[in-house]
Amino acid sequence: MPEATTNGPGAVGEASLCAADLLSQSREEQERNGYFHTLREILQQPSTWLDTAERMLGKAAELSPLVEGIRSLALTGSGSSEYAGVCVRLVLQNALGVATQTVGGGALLTHGVRAIPPERPGLMISLARSGDSPESVGAVSLMLDTAPRMRHLVITCNQQGRLATTYRDDPRVQVVALDERTNDRSLVMTSSFTNIVLAARALGMLQFPDRYRALCRDLSERAGRLLGTSFPILSRVAATDFNRVLFLGSGSRFGAARESALKMLEMTAGRVIAISETYLGLRHGPMSLIHSDTLVVCFLSSDPQIRAYESDLIRELSRKQLGLGKLIFGERIPKDLAGAADVVVECAGGASLSDEDWPVLDVIVGQVLAFFRCRKEGFQPDSPSSDGVIQRVVQGFALHRTETTP
């Protein structure tokens, strides 16, 4: 593993050169090497977050009635979009004071209303990049037919997708389409993921527009610094001899861990085995995954009590000499937490962030790590699944409906 470091001012020059080297190639060369879209979509995130914030605040008058008086909230999506829901579930539950659940789009197709909280009236937020996958329209259509007291909000990155166009004029469904730049052209979701997370986050802050705007601005500034300084160290970590990666996160940050693991799987065509787990869940069996070829990525909580549990687990891994090394990401990371084989990446800012604020920063680490590992494995980040096993939009499959739905 590379020598432990932080993303402080001293790293800026080297980092800038690393990113600039990739971007300095002609468009034709970047497309030939298969990273033209992915790299830009990763780097554009700080600026697109500011646009998403203003877009959501501009819709506040239309969105506020959707959350007024609801007794339950269901966040739904498929793949990365489902994990975006995991990132915001806790913060929305506490901000709105209602039972909130994240439900995969596939679970809605197979289990219908049994998969969502029973309290009514309820709100279902459908999250999607393209909105063209079979589950997207199918899940909303099923709920409209079988759960008439559910309100519906669609947050999508594709204003021309089926999820947006099918319900654009339906008074039962409110559609919010984000900036077209967030409709990632790469196979994997990067800027679409983080923008969906921040867009959904707005539902809990509609009464506090200045606070929401300030949060998005702070996150944008931190992300800009992180992207400006993290490329060299993450590229060096990506080049080390790991064959497995374990991503650890607690609460909302577990959603970021799940998304980061998916990015590594997708961008290495499954060549690198990647899983996610909570810190306290690791002791209940999954710790057996950590062999000498395993990189452990730790998204370290900012909450003192949660961090205490996480730090105990990190030190336990060190005592047991498990794994190739650890990559620890967060803020104000104790120096004694990292061992000689570990890498520390700090992401400091002017004000402290809660754990619910961190997922969009966590996944940037996962995105950049997967980007460089993809290139090391000889794949192209824009289309790493060269054999077509997975595609940017899930291809159509039969949707089954019974005459009656419980």
SVG drawing of the C-alpha trace seen along z (x, -y; Angstrom):
<svg xmlns="http://www.w3.org/2000/svg" viewBox="-58 -31 63 47">
<polyline fill="none" stroke="black" stroke-width="0.4" points="0.0,0.0 1.2,-3.6 2.5,-5.6 -0.3,-7.1 -1.1,-10.7 -3.8,-13.3 -5.3,-15.4 -3.8,-18.6 -2.4,-21.6 1.0,-20.0 -0.7,-17.4 -2.4,-19.9 0.3,-20.2 0.8,-16.5 -3.0,-15.9 -3.7,-18.6 -1.1,-17.2 -2.6,-13.7 -6.1,-14.9 -4.7,-17.3 -2.7,-14.6 -5.9,-12.6 -7.8,-15.7 -5.0,-17.1 -5.5,-14.3 -7.6,-15.0 -11.2,-14.0 -10.5,-11.4 -7.7,-9.9 -9.9,-10.0 -12.7,-8.2 -10.2,-5.7 -9.1,-5.0 -12.7,-4.9 -12.8,-7.4 -14.1,-10.6 -17.6,-10.6 -16.8,-9.0 -13.9,-11.3 -16.0,-14.4 -19.0,-13.1 -17.0,-12.5 -15.3,-15.9 -18.5,-17.9 -20.2,-16.9 -19.4,-20.0 -20.9,-22.4 -23.9,-20.3 -24.8,-20.0 -25.3,-23.8 -27.6,-23.6 -29.6,-20.8 -30.0,-22.8 -31.4,-25.8 -33.6,-23.5 -35.1,-21.9 -35.6,-25.2 -37.3,-26.5 -39.8,-23.7 -40.5,-24.2 -44.0,-25.5 -45.0,-22.4 -43.1,-19.9 -44.3,-21.1 -47.9,-19.8 -46.5,-16.4 -45.0,-16.0 -47.7,-17.8 -49.7,-15.4 -48.0,-12.2 -47.7,-9.3 -45.2,-7.2 -42.5,-7.6 -41.1,-5.1 -37.9,-5.7 -37.6,-3.5 -35.1,-2.8 -33.0,-0.1 -29.3,0.5 -27.5,-2.7 -30.8,-4.6 -31.9,-2.3 -28.7,-3.0 -29.3,-6.7 -32.5,-6.1 -30.5,-4.3 -28.3,-7.4 -31.2,-9.7 -33.6,-7.4 -32.6,-8.2 -32.3,-12.0 -35.7,-12.2 -37.3,-10.0 -36.1,-12.3 -36.7,-15.5 -40.3,-14.6 -41.1,-12.5 -42.6,-9.6 -41.7,-6.0 -39.4,-5.9 -38.3,-2.8 -36.1,-2.2 -37.6,0.3 -36.0,1.7 -38.0,1.2 -37.9,5.0 -39.4,5.6 -42.4,3.4 -42.9,5.4 -42.8,8.7 -44.5,7.8 -46.6,4.7 -48.1,2.7 -46.8,5.3 -43.3,3.9 -44.1,0.4 -45.1,-1.0 -48.9,-0.7 -49.6,-4.1 -51.6,-6.4 -51.5,-9.0 -48.0,-8.1 -45.4,-9.5 -43.4,-7.4 -40.3,-9.0 -39.0,-7.2 -35.3,-7.9 -33.8,-7.2 -31.0,-8.2 -32.6,-7.4 -36.1,-6.4 -36.1,-3.8 -35.5,-0.6 -38.4,1.8 -38.9,1.3 -39.1,-2.4 -42.5,-2.9 -43.8,0.5 -43.4,-0.2 -45.2,-3.6 -47.9,-2.2 -48.6,0.7 -48.7,-1.7 -51.1,-4.0 -53.4,-1.1 -53.2,0.6 -52.4,-2.2 -54.6,-5.2 -53.7,-7.1 -50.0,-7.2 -48.7,-10.4 -45.9,-10.2 -42.7,-12.2 -40.3,-11.3 -36.7,-12.6 -34.9,-11.7 -31.8,-12.9 -33.5,-12.3 -36.4,-14.6 -36.9,-12.5 -37.0,-9.1 -40.2,-7.0 -40.5,-7.7 -40.6,-11.5 -42.7,-11.6 -45.3,-9.0 -46.4,-11.0 -45.5,-14.5 -49.2,-15.4 -50.5,-13.1 -51.8,-15.2 -51.2,-12.2 -47.4,-12.3 -45.0,-15.3 -41.9,-15.0 -38.6,-16.8 -36.0,-16.5 -32.5,-17.5 -30.0,-19.2 -29.2,-17.2 -25.6,-17.1 -26.4,-14.7 -27.8,-12.1 -24.5,-10.3 -23.5,-8.8 -21.0,-6.4 -22.3,-2.9 -21.9,-3.6 -23.8,-6.3 -21.5,-8.9 -22.8,-12.5 -26.4,-11.2 -26.1,-9.3 -24.9,-12.2 -27.3,-14.7 -30.2,-12.4 -29.1,-12.1 -29.0,-15.8 -32.2,-16.4 -34.0,-13.9 -32.4,-15.5 -34.2,-18.7 -37.6,-17.1 -36.6,-17.4 -35.4,-21.0 -38.1,-22.7 -38.8,-25.0 -35.1,-25.9 -34.0,-27.0 -31.0,-29.0 -29.8,-26.0 -30.2,-23.6 -28.4,-26.0 -25.5,-26.5 -25.2,-22.7 -25.0,-22.1 -22.5,-24.9 -20.3,-23.5 -20.4,-20.0 -19.6,-21.4 -16.5,-23.2 -15.4,-20.1 -15.9,-17.9 -13.9,-20.3 -11.0,-20.2 -11.3,-16.4 -11.3,-15.9 -8.4,-18.4 -6.2,-16.5 -7.2,-12.8 -6.3,-11.5 -2.7,-10.6 -3.2,-8.8 -6.3,-7.0 -4.7,-6.0 -1.7,-4.5 -4.1,-2.6 -6.0,-1.4 -2.7,0.0 -1.9,2.2 -2.3,5.9 -5.9,6.3 -8.4,8.7 -11.2,7.9 -12.5,4.7 -14.7,4.2 -16.4,0.9 -17.6,0.1 -20.1,-2.6 -22.7,-3.2 -26.2,-4.6 -26.5,-6.9 -22.9,-6.2 -23.7,-2.5 -25.6,-3.6 -22.4,-5.1 -20.6,-1.9 -23.1,0.1 -22.8,-2.3 -19.0,-2.2 -18.9,1.6 -21.2,1.6 -18.9,-0.9 -15.9,1.4 -17.8,4.4 -19.2,2.7 -16.0,0.9 -13.8,4.0 -16.4,6.3 -16.5,8.3 -12.8,9.1 -12.4,7.4 -14.8,8.8 -16.4,5.9 -18.9,6.0 -20.2,3.6 -21.0,4.0 -21.6,2.0 -18.9,1.9 -20.8,3.7 -22.2,6.2 -18.7,7.2 -18.0,9.3 -21.1,11.5 -19.5,13.5 -18.4,11.1 -15.0,10.6 -14.0,14.0 -13.8,12.2 -10.8,10.2 -7.8,12.0 -4.3,10.8 -5.5,9.5 -8.4,7.4 -8.5,3.6 -10.7,2.3 -12.2,-1.2 -13.5,-2.8 -15.9,-5.8 -15.3,-7.1 -18.3,-8.6 -18.3,-12.2 -20.5,-11.3 -18.4,-10.6 -20.4,-7.6 -20.6,-6.0 -16.9,-6.7 -16.0,-5.0 -17.5,-1.8 -16.0,-2.1 -12.5,-2.9 -12.7,0.2 -13.4,2.3 -10.6,0.7 -8.1,1.3 -9.4,4.9 -8.6,5.5 -5.1,4.1 -4.5,6.3 -5.6,9.4 -3.5,8.3 -6.4,8.7 -6.3,7.3 -3.8,5.8 -4.4,2.4 -7.1,-0.2 -8.1,-3.4 -9.7,-5.6 -11.8,-8.6 -13.3,-11.3 -12.5,-14.4 -10.2,-14.9 -9.0,-11.2 -6.8,-10.3 -3.2,-9.7 -3.0,-6.6 -5.9,-5.0 -3.9,-4.2 -1.2,-1.6 1.9,-1.5 0.0,0.1 -3.0,-2.2 -3.8,-5.4 -5.7,-8.3 -7.6,-10.8 -8.9,-13.8 -11.8,-16.0 -11.9,-19.1 -14.2,-22.1 -15.3,-25.2 -18.1,-23.6 -18.7,-20.1 -20.9,-17.8 -23.3,-15.2 -23.1,-11.7 -26.2,-12.3 -24.2,-14.9 -21.2,-12.7 -22.5,-10.1 -22.0,-12.2 -18.4,-12.8 -17.8,-9.1 -18.9,-7.9 -16.5,-10.2 -13.7,-8.2 -15.4,-5.0 -15.8,-6.4 -12.2,-7.6 -10.9,-4.3 -13.0,-2.3 -12.1,-4.5 -8.3,-3.9 -8.7,-0.2 -10.8,0.1 -7.9,-1.3 -5.4,0.9 -7.5,4.0 -7.4,2.9 -11.1,2.0 -12.6,-1.2 -14.5,-3.2 -17.1,-4.4 -18.1,-0.9 -16.2,1.6 -18.6,4.5 -17.1,5.1 -19.1,8.4 -22.4,6.6 -23.3,8.6 -24.5,5.3 -25.6,2.2 -26.3,-1.4 -30.0,-0.8 -31.4,2.5 -33.0,4.2 -36.7,4.9 -38.2,7.9 -41.7,9.2 -43.8,7.5 -46.3,9.8 -49.5,8.6 -52.2,10.7 -55.9,9.7 -55.8,8.7 -53.0,7.4 -53.0,7.7"/>
</svg>
